[in-house]
């Protein structure tokens, strides 16, 4: 992410977060006429204890000096979550994730350990996917191949979760609420985007997605920031029918920043039984 792009991302994020807070929730009267939903810039500045002009410049993406203490005040004023606060700091301070220049240029498929491979194999009735910081699928178990798609037939660069969500009809048909399903992955991707501000791959990828898929841009602008959202997802599988899963994301500690996404059948549902039938067919 180059300097100008980083400032634009910061501007868009601050505007989006300001628009989510109602005046009532922040203690401001609602009687005055408002052109847009959410707080005004001067109200955020008042809550954060900074000048209205300075906050306006920050939200406009101007190249101004910021400090951690002031960012803390802005994060509190905007009621940011832990992940959103990290995202704000990464963009405003251009903080490094600690990866080296060589790591940024590393496009080869990360290798997973034999023990991790065994773990996801043992999760026989829980579709499980291992992905890297660019949301590229590194490994998966048999259950994931049956529920989602046969990833083995794709090249590594094509096995990008964000790309698959928008490019493959199988993914669009699978989730009952596809937008909710996609938004969860975009929230994870945005967290990575803020964390790895040095890696220009993200900007190239986002530009390509916006050009190729018109609905991507809208969902991206609306997406939240979350390193590990836990959600219940309803699938309509072409063979098994209705399936309910609870998604849990775990970080795999190591140099490649891998993520383990586990889809656990909802207890009390018929999902596990249907999954067993798929695997035994």
DRENPA-3360 file (N, C-alpha, C; in nm, 2 decimals, always signed):
BEGIN
1 = XXXXXXXX = +0.09/-0.12/+0.00/+0.00/+0.00/+0.00/+0.09/+0.12/+0.00 ~ +0.08/+0.20/-0.11/+0.17/+0.32/-0.11/+0.11/+0.43/-0.02 ~ +0.18/+0.54/+0.00/+0.15/+0.64/+0.10/+0.01/+0.70/+0.07 ~ -0.01/+0.74/-0.06/-0.14/+0.80/-0.10/-0.26/+0.71/-0.08 ~ -0.24/+0.58/-0.12/-0.35/+0.49/-0.10/-0.38/+0.46/+0.04 ~ -0.28/+0.46/+0.13/-0.30/+0.44/+0.27/-0.38/+0.56/+0.33 ~ -0.35/+0.68/+0.29/-0.43/+0.80/+0.34/-0.57/+0.79/+0.29 ~ -0.59/+0.75/+0.17/-0.73/+0.73/+0.11/-0.81/+0.63/+0.19;
9 = XXXXXXXX = -0.74/+0.52/+0.22/-0.81/+0.41/+0.30/-0.84/+0.46/+0.44 ~ -0.75/+0.54/+0.50/-0.78/+0.59/+0.63/-0.90/+0.69/+0.62 ~ -0.91/+0.77/+0.52/-1.02/+0.86/+0.50/-1.15/+0.79/+0.49 ~ -1.15/+0.69/+0.41/-1.28/+0.61/+0.39/-1.32/+0.54/+0.51 ~ -1.23/+0.49/+0.59/-1.26/+0.42/+0.71/-1.32/+0.51/+0.82 ~ -1.26/+0.63/+0.84/-1.31/+0.72/+0.93/-1.45/+0.77/+0.90 ~ -1.47/+0.80/+0.77/-1.61/+0.84/+0.73/-1.71/+0.73/+0.75 ~ -1.67/+0.61/+0.72/-1.77/+0.49/+0.74/-1.80/+0.47/+0.89;
17 = XXXXXXXX = -1.70/+0.48/+0.97/-1.72/+0.46/+1.11/-1.80/+0.57/+1.17 ~ -1.78/+0.69/+1.13/-1.86/+0.81/+1.18/-2.00/+0.80/+1.14 ~ -2.03/+0.74/+1.02/-2.17/+0.73/+0.98/-2.24/+0.62/+1.05 ~ -2.18/+0.53/+1.13/-2.24/+0.42/+1.19/-2.30/+0.46/+1.33 ~ -2.25/+0.58/+1.38/-2.29/+0.62/+1.52/-2.40/+0.72/+1.52 ~ -2.51/+0.69/+1.59/-2.62/+0.78/+1.59/-2.59/+0.89/+1.69 ~ -2.64/+1.01/+1.66/-2.62/+1.12/+1.75/-2.67/+1.09/+1.89 ~ -2.78/+1.02/+1.90/-2.84/+0.99/+2.04/-2.74/+0.90/+2.12;
25 = XXXXXXXX = -2.68/+0.80/+2.05/-2.58/+0.72/+2.12/-2.46/+0.79/+2.17 ~ -2.43/+0.90/+2.10/-2.31/+0.98/+2.14/-2.35/+1.10/+2.23 ~ -2.48/+1.11/+2.26/-2.52/+1.22/+2.36/-2.55/+1.35/+2.29 ~ -2.57/+1.35/+2.16/-2.60/+1.48/+2.09/-2.75/+1.48/+2.06 ~ -2.81/+1.60/+2.05/-2.95/+1.62/+2.02/-2.98/+1.58/+1.88 ~ -3.10/+1.53/+1.85/-3.13/+1.49/+1.71/-3.23/+1.58/+1.64 ~ -3.26/+1.69/+1.71/-3.35/+1.79/+1.65/-3.30/+1.86/+1.53 ~ -3.17/+1.88/+1.52/-3.12/+1.96/+1.41/-3.12/+1.88/+1.28;
33 = XXXXXXXX = -3.13/+1.95/+1.17/-3.14/+1.88/+1.04/-3.00/+1.82/+1.00 ~ -2.99/+1.70/+0.96/-2.87/+1.63/+0.92/-2.88/+1.58/+0.78 ~ -2.78/+1.62/+0.70/-2.78/+1.57/+0.56/-2.74/+1.43/+0.54 ~ -2.66/+1.38/+0.63/-2.62/+1.24/+0.63/-2.63/+1.17/+0.76 ~ -2.65/+1.04/+0.76/-2.66/+0.97/+0.89/-2.53/+0.97/+0.97 ~ -2.54/+0.95/+1.10/-2.42/+0.94/+1.18/-2.38/+1.08/+1.24 ~ -2.26/+1.08/+1.29/-2.21/+1.20/+1.36/-2.15/+1.30/+1.25 ~ -2.15/+1.42/+1.29/-2.08/+1.52/+1.21/-1.93/+1.52/+1.25;
41 = XXXXXXXX = -1.84/+1.57/+1.16/-1.70/+1.57/+1.19/-1.67/+1.65/+1.32 ~ -1.74/+1.77/+1.34/-1.71/+1.85/+1.45/-1.75/+1.78/+1.58 ~ -1.85/+1.69/+1.57/-1.90/+1.61/+1.69/-1.79/+1.51/+1.73 ~ -1.74/+1.44/+1.63/-1.63/+1.34/+1.65/-1.51/+1.42/+1.72 ~ -1.48/+1.53/+1.66/-1.37/+1.61/+1.72/-1.39/+1.65/+1.86 ~ -1.52/+1.69/+1.89/-1.55/+1.73/+2.03/-1.54/+1.61/+2.12 ~ -1.59/+1.49/+2.08/-1.58/+1.37/+2.16/-1.43/+1.33/+2.19 ~ -1.35/+1.35/+2.08/-1.21/+1.31/+2.09/-1.12/+1.41/+2.16;
49 = XXXXXXXX = -1.17/+1.53/+2.18/-1.09/+1.64/+2.24/-0.99/+1.70/+2.15 ~ -1.02/+1.70/+2.02/-0.92/+1.76/+1.92/-1.00/+1.87/+1.85 ~ -0.92/+1.95/+1.78/-0.98/+2.06/+1.70/-1.06/+2.01/+1.58 ~ -1.17/+2.08/+1.55/-1.25/+2.03/+1.44/-1.17/+2.04/+1.31 ~ -1.08/+2.14/+1.29/-1.00/+2.15/+1.17/-0.91/+2.04/+1.16 ~ -0.84/+2.00/+1.27/-0.74/+1.89/+1.26/-0.81/+1.76/+1.23 ~ -0.93/+1.73/+1.29/-0.99/+1.61/+1.26/-1.04/+1.61/+1.11 ~ -1.09/+1.72/+1.06/-1.13/+1.73/+0.93/-1.02/+1.70/+0.83;
57 = XXXXXXXX = -0.90/+1.75/+0.86/-0.78/+1.72/+0.78/-0.75/+1.57/+0.78 ~ -0.76/+1.51/+0.90/-0.73/+1.37/+0.91/-0.83/+1.29/+0.83 ~ -0.96/+1.32/+0.84/-1.06/+1.24/+0.77/-1.05/+1.27/+0.62 ~ -1.00/+1.38/+0.58/-0.98/+1.41/+0.43/-0.86/+1.34/+0.38 ~ -0.78/+1.28/+0.46/-0.67/+1.20/+0.41/-0.55/+1.29/+0.39 ~ -0.54/+1.40/+0.46/-0.42/+1.49/+0.44/-0.30/+1.43/+0.52 ~ -0.19/+1.46/+0.47/-0.06/+1.41/+0.53/-0.03/+1.49/+0.65 ~ -0.08/+1.46/+0.76/-0.06/+1.54/+0.89/+0.00/+1.44/+0.99;
65 = XXXXXXXX = +0.05/+1.51/+1.10/+0.12/+1.43/+1.20/+0.01/+1.38/+1.30 ~ +0.02/+1.26/+1.34/-0.08/+1.20/+1.44/+0.00/+1.13/+1.55 ~ -0.05/+1.12/+1.67/+0.01/+1.05/+1.77/-0.08/+0.93/+1.82 ~ -0.02/+0.84/+1.89/-0.10/+0.72/+1.94/-0.20/+0.77/+2.04 ~ -0.17/+0.87/+2.13/-0.26/+0.91/+2.23/-0.39/+0.98/+2.17 ~ -0.37/+1.06/+2.06/-0.48/+1.12/+1.99/-0.56/+1.01/+1.92 ~ -0.50/+0.91/+1.86/-0.57/+0.81/+1.79/-0.65/+0.73/+1.89 ~ -0.60/+0.71/+2.02/-0.68/+0.64/+2.12/-0.81/+0.72/+2.15;
73 = XXXXXXXX = -0.80/+0.85/+2.15/-0.92/+0.93/+2.17/-1.02/+0.92/+2.06 ~ -0.97/+0.92/+1.94/-1.06/+0.90/+1.82/-1.12/+0.77/+1.82 ~ -1.04/+0.66/+1.85/-1.10/+0.53/+1.86/-1.21/+0.52/+1.96 ~ -1.19/+0.58/+2.07/-1.29/+0.58/+2.18/-1.42/+0.66/+2.13 ~ -1.40/+0.77/+2.06/-1.51/+0.85/+2.01/-1.59/+0.78/+1.91 ~ -1.52/+0.70/+1.83/-1.59/+0.62/+1.72/-1.63/+0.49/+1.77 ~ -1.61/+0.45/+1.90/-1.65/+0.33/+1.95/-1.60/+0.21/+1.88 ~ -1.47/+0.21/+1.84/-1.41/+0.11/+1.76/-1.38/-0.02/+1.84;
81 = XXXXXXXX = -1.39/-0.13/+1.78/-1.36/-0.26/+1.84/-1.21/-0.27/+1.84 ~ -1.16/-0.38/+1.90/-1.02/-0.40/+1.91/-0.96/-0.41/+1.77 ~ -1.02/-0.49/+1.68/-0.97/-0.51/+1.55/-0.98/-0.38/+1.47 ~ -1.08/-0.30/+1.48/-1.10/-0.17/+1.41/-0.99/-0.07/+1.46 ~ -0.96/-0.08/+1.59/-0.86/+0.01/+1.65/-0.72/-0.02/+1.59 ~ -0.69/-0.15/+1.58/-0.56/-0.19/+1.51/-0.56/-0.14/+1.37 ~ -0.67/-0.15/+1.30/-0.68/-0.11/+1.16/-0.65/+0.04/+1.15 ~ -0.71/+0.12/+1.24/-0.69/+0.26/+1.25/-0.54/+0.30/+1.27;
89 = XXXXXXXX = -0.48/+0.23/+1.37/-0.34/+0.26/+1.40/-0.25/+0.22/+1.28 ~ -0.28/+0.11/+1.22/-0.20/+0.07/+1.10/-0.20/+0.17/+0.99 ~ -0.32/+0.22/+0.96/-0.33/+0.32/+0.85/-0.27/+0.45/+0.89 ~ -0.31/+0.50/+1.01/-0.27/+0.63/+1.05/-0.12/+0.65/+1.08 ~ -0.06/+0.54/+1.14/+0.08/+0.55/+1.17/+0.17/+0.47/+1.08 ~ +0.11/+0.40/+0.98/+0.18/+0.32/+0.89/+0.27/+0.22/+0.96 ~ +0.21/+0.16/+1.06/+0.29/+0.06/+1.14/+0.32/-0.06/+1.07 ~ +0.43/-0.12/+1.09/+0.48/-0.24/+1.02/+0.43/-0.36/+1.09;
97 = XXXXXXXX = +0.41/-0.47/+1.01/+0.37/-0.60/+1.07/+0.49/-0.68/+1.11 ~ +0.61/-0.62/+1.08/+0.73/-0.69/+1.11/+0.78/-0.79/+1.01 ~ +0.72/-0.80/+0.89/+0.77/-0.88/+0.79/+0.87/-0.81/+0.70 ~ +0.96/-0.89/+0.65/+1.07/-0.83/+0.57/+1.04/-0.81/+0.43 ~ +1.12/-0.74/+0.36/+1.10/-0.72/+0.22/+1.10/-0.85/+0.14 ~ +1.18/-0.94/+0.18/+1.18/-1.07/+0.11/+1.05/-1.14/+0.13 ~ +0.99/-1.13/+0.25/+0.86/-1.20/+0.28/+0.75/-1.14/+0.19 ~ +0.76/-1.01/+0.17/+0.66/-0.94/+0.09/+0.66/-0.99/-0.06;
105 = XXXXXXXX = +0.78/-1.03/-0.10/+0.79/-1.08/-0.24/+0.77/-1.23/-0.26 ~ +0.75/-1.29/-0.14/+0.73/-1.44/-0.14/+0.59/-1.48/-0.19 ~ +0.58/-1.53/-0.32/+0.46/-1.56/-0.37/+0.43/-1.71/-0.38 ~ +0.53/-1.79/-0.33/+0.52/-1.93/-0.34/+0.41/-1.98/-0.23 ~ +0.36/-2.10/-0.25/+0.26/-2.15/-0.16/+0.33/-2.18/-0.03 ~ +0.28/-2.13/+0.09/+0.34/-2.16/+0.22/+0.32/-2.31/+0.25 ~ +0.41/-2.37/+0.32/+0.41/-2.51/+0.35/+0.35/-2.52/+0.49 ~ +0.27/-2.62/+0.51/+0.21/-2.64/+0.65/+0.28/-2.77/+0.71;
113 = XXXXXXXX = +0.28/-2.77/+0.84/+0.35/-2.88/+0.90/+0.27/-3.01/+0.89 ~ +0.34/-3.12/+0.91/+0.27/-3.25/+0.91/+0.17/-3.26/+1.02 ~ +0.20/-3.20/+1.14/+0.11/-3.21/+1.25/-0.02/-3.13/+1.22 ~ -0.01/-3.01/+1.16/-0.13/-2.94/+1.12/-0.21/-3.01/+1.02 ~ -0.14/-3.07/+0.92/-0.22/-3.15/+0.82/-0.29/-3.26/+0.88 ~ -0.23/-3.33/+0.98/-0.30/-3.44/+1.05/-0.42/-3.39/+1.13 ~ -0.41/-3.27/+1.19/-0.52/-3.21/+1.27/-0.64/-3.19/+1.18 ~ -0.62/-3.13/+1.06/-0.74/-3.10/+0.98/-0.80/-3.23/+0.92;
121 = XXXXXXXX = -0.71/-3.33/+0.90/-0.76/-3.46/+0.85/-0.85/-3.53/+0.96 ~ -0.81/-3.51/+1.08/-0.88/-3.57/+1.19/-1.02/-3.50/+1.21 ~ -1.03/-3.38/+1.17/-1.16/-3.31/+1.18/-1.25/-3.36/+1.07 ~ -1.27/-3.48/+1.07/-1.34/-3.55/+0.95/-1.48/-3.49/+0.92 ~ -1.55/-3.46/+1.02/-1.69/-3.41/+0.99/-1.70/-3.26/+1.02 ~ -1.59/-3.19/+1.01/-1.59/-3.04/+1.02/-1.51/-2.99/+0.90 ~ -1.58/-2.94/+0.80/-1.50/-2.88/+0.69/-1.40/-2.78/+0.73 ~ -1.28/-2.80/+0.70/-1.17/-2.71/+0.75/-1.08/-2.66/+0.64;
129 = XXXXXXXX = -1.05/-2.54/+0.64/-0.96/-2.48/+0.54/-0.85/-2.40/+0.60 ~ -0.73/-2.42/+0.55/-0.61/-2.34/+0.59/-0.58/-2.24/+0.49 ~ -0.57/-2.11/+0.52/-0.55/-2.00/+0.43/-0.43/-1.91/+0.48 ~ -0.37/-1.84/+0.38/-0.26/-1.75/+0.42/-0.31/-1.61/+0.44 ~ -0.22/-1.51/+0.46/-0.26/-1.37/+0.48/-0.32/-1.31/+0.36 ~ -0.31/-1.37/+0.24/-0.37/-1.31/+0.12/-0.50/-1.39/+0.09 ~ -0.55/-1.47/+0.19/-0.67/-1.55/+0.18/-0.66/-1.65/+0.07 ~ -0.54/-1.70/+0.04/-0.52/-1.81/-0.06/-0.53/-1.94/+0.02;
137 = XXXXXXXX = -0.60/-2.03/-0.04/-0.62/-2.16/+0.03/-0.50/-2.25/+0.02 ~ -0.44/-2.28/+0.13/-0.31/-2.36/+0.13/-0.34/-2.51/+0.15 ~ -0.44/-2.54/+0.23/-0.47/-2.68/+0.25/-0.62/-2.69/+0.30 ~ -0.67/-2.81/+0.29/-0.81/-2.83/+0.33/-0.83/-2.98/+0.36 ~ -0.94/-3.02/+0.42/-0.97/-3.16/+0.44/-1.08/-3.21/+0.34 ~ -1.11/-3.34/+0.35/-1.20/-3.40/+0.26/-1.34/-3.34/+0.27 ~ -1.38/-3.31/+0.39/-1.51/-3.25/+0.42/-1.53/-3.12/+0.35 ~ -1.42/-3.03/+0.35/-1.43/-2.90/+0.28/-1.45/-2.92/+0.13;
145 = XXXXXXXX = -1.38/-3.02/+0.08/-1.39/-3.04/-0.07/-1.53/-3.08/-0.11 ~ -1.60/-3.16/-0.02/-1.74/-3.20/-0.05/-1.84/-3.09/-0.03 ~ -1.82/-3.00/+0.07/-1.91/-2.90/+0.10/-1.89/-2.78/+0.00 ~ -1.77/-2.74/-0.02/-1.74/-2.62/-0.11/-1.71/-2.66/-0.25 ~ -1.59/-2.70/-0.28/-1.55/-2.72/-0.42/-1.42/-2.80/-0.42 ~ -1.39/-2.87/-0.52/-1.27/-2.95/-0.53/-1.15/-2.86/-0.56 ~ -1.09/-2.81/-0.45/-0.98/-2.71/-0.47/-0.86/-2.77/-0.54 ~ -0.85/-2.90/-0.54/-0.74/-2.97/-0.61/-0.73/-2.94/-0.75;
153 = XXXXXXXX = -0.84/-2.91/-0.82/-0.85/-2.88/-0.96/-0.80/-2.74/-1.00 ~ -0.77/-2.66/-0.90/-0.73/-2.52/-0.92/-0.58/-2.50/-0.89 ~ -0.53/-2.40/-0.97/-0.39/-2.36/-0.94/-0.39/-2.28/-0.81 ~ -0.28/-2.27/-0.74/-0.27/-2.20/-0.61/-0.32/-2.06/-0.62 ~ -0.28/-1.98/-0.71/-0.32/-1.84/-0.72/-0.47/-1.83/-0.75 ~ -0.54/-1.93/-0.80/-0.68/-1.92/-0.83/-0.76/-1.96/-0.70 ~ -0.69/-2.02/-0.60/-0.76/-2.07/-0.48/-0.76/-1.95/-0.38 ~ -0.81/-1.84/-0.42/-0.82/-1.73/-0.33/-0.97/-1.72/-0.28;
161 = XXXXXXXX = -0.99/-1.72/-0.15/-1.13/-1.72/-0.10/-1.21/-1.60/-0.14 ~ -1.15/-1.48/-0.14/-1.22/-1.36/-0.19/-1.26/-1.37/-0.33 ~ -1.16/-1.42/-0.42/-1.19/-1.43/-0.56/-1.30/-1.54/-0.58 ~ -1.29/-1.65/-0.52/-1.39/-1.76/-0.53/-1.53/-1.72/-0.50 ~ -1.54/-1.63/-0.39/-1.67/-1.59/-0.35/-1.75/-1.51/-0.46 ~ -1.67/-1.44/-0.54/-1.73/-1.36/-0.65/-1.73/-1.42/-0.78 ~ -1.64/-1.51/-0.81/-1.62/-1.57/-0.94/-1.68/-1.70/-0.97 ~ -1.71/-1.78/-0.86/-1.76/-1.91/-0.88/-1.91/-1.92/-0.84;
169 = XXXXXXXX = -1.99/-1.96/-0.93/-2.13/-1.97/-0.90/-2.16/-2.07/-0.79 ~ -2.07/-2.17/-0.77/-2.09/-2.27/-0.67/-2.10/-2.20/-0.53 ~ -2.01/-2.10/-0.51/-2.00/-2.03/-0.38/-2.12/-1.93/-0.37 ~ -2.16/-1.87/-0.48/-2.28/-1.78/-0.47/-2.41/-1.85/-0.44 ~ -2.42/-1.97/-0.49/-2.54/-2.05/-0.46/-2.54/-2.12/-0.33 ~ -2.42/-2.14/-0.27/-2.41/-2.22/-0.15/-2.47/-2.16/-0.03 ~ -2.43/-2.03/+0.00/-2.48/-1.97/+0.12/-2.62/-1.91/+0.10 ~ -2.71/-1.93/+0.19/-2.84/-1.88/+0.18/-2.84/-1.73/+0.18;
177 = XXXXXXXX = -2.76/-1.67/+0.27/-2.74/-1.52/+0.27/-2.60/-1.50/+0.22 ~ -2.58/-1.50/+0.09/-2.44/-1.49/+0.03/-2.37/-1.36/+0.08 ~ -2.45/-1.25/+0.08/-2.38/-1.12/+0.12/-2.33/-1.12/+0.26 ~ -2.40/-1.19/+0.35/-2.35/-1.20/+0.49/-2.23/-1.29/+0.49 ~ -2.23/-1.40/+0.42/-2.12/-1.49/+0.41/-2.00/-1.42/+0.35 ~ -2.02/-1.35/+0.24/-1.90/-1.28/+0.18/-1.85/-1.17/+0.27 ~ -1.94/-1.10/+0.34/-1.89/-0.99/+0.43/-1.80/-1.04/+0.54 ~ -1.83/-1.16/+0.59/-1.74/-1.21/+0.69/-1.60/-1.23/+0.65;
185 = XXXXXXXX = -1.58/-1.28/+0.52/-1.45/-1.29/+0.47/-1.38/-1.16/+0.43 ~ -1.46/-1.07/+0.39/-1.41/-0.93/+0.36/-1.36/-0.86/+0.49 ~ -1.43/-0.89/+0.60/-1.39/-0.83/+0.73/-1.25/-0.88/+0.77 ~ -1.23/-1.01/+0.74/-1.10/-1.07/+0.77/-0.99/-1.01/+0.67 ~ -1.03/-1.00/+0.55/-0.94/-0.95/+0.45/-0.90/-0.80/+0.48 ~ -0.99/-0.73/+0.52/-0.97/-0.59/+0.56/-0.87/-0.58/+0.68 ~ -0.88/-0.67/+0.77/-0.79/-0.68/+0.88/-0.65/-0.70/+0.83 ~ -0.63/-0.80/+0.74/-0.50/-0.82/+0.68/-0.45/-0.70/+0.60;
193 = XXXXXXXX = -0.54/-0.63/+0.53/-0.51/-0.52/+0.45/-0.44/-0.41/+0.54 ~ -0.50/-0.39/+0.66/-0.44/-0.29/+0.75/-0.32/-0.33/+0.81 ~ -0.30/-0.46/+0.83/-0.19/-0.52/+0.90/-0.06/-0.51/+0.82 ~ -0.08/-0.55/+0.69/+0.03/-0.56/+0.60/+0.04/-0.43/+0.50 ~ +0.06/-0.32/+0.56/+0.05/-0.19/+0.48/+0.17/-0.19/+0.38 ~ +0.27/-0.27/+0.40/+0.39/-0.26/+0.31/+0.36/-0.34/+0.18 ~ +0.27/-0.43/+0.19/+0.25/-0.52/+0.08/+0.16/-0.46/-0.03 ~ +0.21/-0.43/-0.14/+0.13/-0.36/-0.25/+0.05/-0.46/-0.33;
201 = XXXXXXXX = +0.06/-0.59/-0.30/-0.02/-0.69/-0.36/-0.17/-0.66/-0.33 ~ -0.20/-0.62/-0.21/-0.34/-0.60/-0.17/-0.41/-0.49/-0.26 ~ -0.34/-0.38/-0.29/-0.39/-0.28/-0.37/-0.42/-0.33/-0.51 ~ -0.32/-0.41/-0.57/-0.34/-0.46/-0.70/-0.46/-0.56/-0.70 ~ -0.47/-0.64/-0.60/-0.58/-0.73/-0.60/-0.72/-0.66/-0.58 ~ -0.73/-0.56/-0.50/-0.85/-0.49/-0.48/-0.89/-0.41/-0.61 ~ -0.79/-0.36/-0.68/-0.82/-0.29/-0.80/-0.88/-0.38/-0.90 ~ -0.82/-0.50/-0.91/-0.87/-0.60/-1.01/-1.01/-0.65/-0.97;
209 = XXXXXXXX = -1.04/-0.67/-0.84/-1.17/-0.72/-0.80/-1.27/-0.61/-0.83 ~ -1.24/-0.49/-0.81/-1.34/-0.38/-0.83/-1.37/-0.37/-0.98 ~ -1.27/-0.39/-1.07/-1.29/-0.38/-1.21/-1.37/-0.50/-1.26 ~ -1.35/-0.62/-1.21/-1.41/-0.74/-1.26/-1.55/-0.77/-1.21 ~ -1.57/-0.73/-1.08/-1.70/-0.77/-1.01/-1.76/-0.64/-0.95 ~ -1.87/-0.59/-1.02/-1.93/-0.46/-0.97/-1.98/-0.47/-0.83 ~ -2.03/-0.59/-0.79/-2.09/-0.59/-0.65/-1.98/-0.60/-0.55 ~ -1.86/-0.63/-0.59/-1.75/-0.63/-0.49/-1.73/-0.50/-0.42;
217 = XXXXXXXX = -1.73/-0.39/-0.50/-1.69/-0.26/-0.45/-1.79/-0.22/-0.34 ~ -1.92/-0.24/-0.36/-2.02/-0.20/-0.26/-2.00/-0.28/-0.13 ~ -1.98/-0.41/-0.14/-1.96/-0.49/-0.02/-1.82/-0.45/+0.05 ~ -1.72/-0.42/-0.03/-1.59/-0.39/+0.03/-1.61/-0.26/+0.11 ~ -1.68/-0.16/+0.06/-1.69/-0.03/+0.13/-1.77/-0.05/+0.26 ~ -1.86/-0.15/+0.26/-1.95/-0.17/+0.38/-1.88/-0.26/+0.48 ~ -1.78/-0.33/+0.44/-1.72/-0.43/+0.52/-1.67/-0.38/+0.66 ~ -1.67/-0.47/+0.76/-1.62/-0.43/+0.89/-1.47/-0.48/+0.89;
225 = XXXXXXXX = -1.42/-0.47/+1.01/-1.28/-0.52/+1.03/-1.29/-0.62/+1.14 ~ -1.25/-0.75/+1.11/-1.25/-0.85/+1.22/-1.15/-0.95/+1.19 ~ -1.06/-0.98/+1.28/-0.96/-1.08/+1.26/-1.01/-1.23/+1.27 ~ -1.12/-1.24/+1.34/-1.18/-1.38/+1.36/-1.33/-1.38/+1.39 ~ -1.41/-1.34/+1.30/-1.56/-1.34/+1.32/-1.61/-1.48/+1.35 ~ -1.70/-1.50/+1.44/-1.76/-1.63/+1.47/-1.91/-1.61/+1.43 ~ -1.95/-1.68/+1.33/-2.09/-1.67/+1.28/-2.15/-1.80/+1.25 ~ -2.28/-1.81/+1.25/-2.35/-1.93/+1.21/-2.40/-1.91/+1.07;
233 = XXXXXXXX = -2.37/-2.01/+0.98/-2.39/-1.99/+0.84/-2.48/-2.11/+0.79 ~ -2.58/-2.07/+0.71/-2.67/-2.17/+0.65/-2.64/-2.19/+0.51 ~ -2.61/-2.31/+0.47/-2.58/-2.35/+0.33/-2.70/-2.43/+0.27 ~ -2.71/-2.41/+0.14/-2.81/-2.49/+0.07/-2.72/-2.57/-0.03 ~ -2.68/-2.69/+0.01/-2.59/-2.77/-0.07/-2.67/-2.84/-0.18 ~ -2.61/-2.85/-0.30/-2.67/-2.91/-0.41/-2.71/-3.05/-0.39 ~ -2.64/-3.12/-0.31/-2.67/-3.27/-0.28/-2.73/-3.29/-0.15 ~ -2.68/-3.22/-0.05/-2.73/-3.25/+0.09/-2.84/-3.16/+0.14;
241 = XXXXXXXX = -2.87/-3.05/+0.07/-2.98/-2.96/+0.11/-2.93/-2.87/+0.22 ~ -3.02/-2.84/+0.32/-2.99/-2.74/+0.42/-2.88/-2.80/+0.52 ~ -2.78/-2.71/+0.54/-2.67/-2.75/+0.63/-2.64/-2.62/+0.71 ~ -2.62/-2.64/+0.84/-2.59/-2.53/+0.93/-2.46/-2.55/+1.00 ~ -2.37/-2.45/+0.99/-2.24/-2.46/+1.04/-2.21/-2.33/+1.13 ~ -2.12/-2.35/+1.23/-2.07/-2.24/+1.31/-1.92/-2.23/+1.27 ~ -1.89/-2.11/+1.22/-1.75/-2.08/+1.17/-1.66/-2.03/+1.29 ~ -1.55/-2.10/+1.31/-1.45/-2.05/+1.40/-1.32/-2.04/+1.33;
249 = XXXXXXXX = -1.25/-1.92/+1.35/-1.12/-1.90/+1.28/-1.01/-1.89/+1.39 ~ -0.91/-1.97/+1.36/-0.80/-1.98/+1.46/-0.67/-1.94/+1.39 ~ -0.58/-1.86/+1.46/-0.45/-1.83/+1.40/-0.35/-1.94/+1.43 ~ -0.28/-1.97/+1.32/-0.17/-2.07/+1.33/-0.04/-1.99/+1.35 ~ +0.02/-2.00/+1.47/+0.14/-1.92/+1.49/+0.26/-1.98/+1.41 ~ +0.33/-1.88/+1.35/+0.44/-1.92/+1.26/+0.47/-1.80/+1.17 ~ +0.57/-1.81/+1.09/+0.61/-1.70/+1.00/+0.52/-1.67/+0.88 ~ +0.43/-1.77/+0.85/+0.34/-1.75/+0.73/+0.21/-1.69/+0.76;
257 = XXXXXXXX = +0.18/-1.67/+0.89/+0.05/-1.61/+0.94/-0.07/-1.68/+0.87 ~ -0.08/-1.81/+0.90/-0.18/-1.89/+0.85/-0.31/-1.89/+0.94 ~ -0.42/-1.91/+0.87/-0.55/-1.91/+0.95/-0.62/-2.05/+0.92 ~ -0.67/-2.10/+1.03/-0.75/-2.23/+1.02/-0.90/-2.20/+1.04 ~ -0.98/-2.22/+0.94/-1.12/-2.19/+0.95/-1.20/-2.32/+0.96 ~ -1.27/-2.34/+1.07/-1.33/-2.46/+1.10/-1.48/-2.44/+1.09 ~ -1.55/-2.52/+1.01/-1.70/-2.52/+1.00/-1.75/-2.63/+1.08 ~ -1.81/-2.60/+1.20/-1.86/-2.71/+1.29/-2.01/-2.72/+1.27;
265 = XXXXXXXX = -2.06/-2.85/+1.24/-2.20/-2.87/+1.23/-2.28/-2.82/+1.36 ~ -2.38/-2.74/+1.34/-2.46/-2.69/+1.45/-2.52/-2.81/+1.53 ~ -2.50/-2.81/+1.66/-2.55/-2.91/+1.74/-2.70/-2.92/+1.74 ~ -2.76/-3.04/+1.72/-2.90/-3.05/+1.72/-2.96/-3.05/+1.58 ~ -2.88/-3.01/+1.48/-2.92/-3.01/+1.34/-2.88/-3.14/+1.28 ~ -2.93/-3.16/+1.15/-2.90/-3.29/+1.08/-2.77/-3.27/+0.99 ~ -2.70/-3.16/+1.01/-2.59/-3.14/+0.92/-2.48/-3.24/+0.93 ~ -2.44/-3.29/+1.05/-2.33/-3.39/+1.06/-2.38/-3.52/+0.99;
273 = XXXXXXXX = -2.50/-3.56/+1.00/-2.55/-3.68/+0.94/-2.54/-3.66/+0.79 ~ -2.58/-3.55/+0.74/-2.58/-3.53/+0.59/-2.43/-3.52/+0.54 ~ -2.34/-3.47/+0.62/-2.20/-3.47/+0.59/-2.14/-3.61/+0.58 ~ -2.18/-3.69/+0.67/-2.14/-3.83/+0.67/-2.18/-3.90/+0.55 ~ -2.31/-3.87/+0.51/-2.36/-3.93/+0.38/-2.28/-3.89/+0.26 ~ -2.25/-3.76/+0.26/-2.17/-3.70/+0.14/-2.03/-3.77/+0.14 ~ -1.97/-3.79/+0.25/-1.83/-3.85/+0.25/-1.83/-4.00/+0.22 ~ -1.94/-4.06/+0.26/-1.95/-4.21/+0.23/-2.01/-4.24/+0.10;
281 = X = -2.06/-4.14/+0.03/-2.12/-4.17/-0.10/-2.02/-4.22/-0.21;
% end
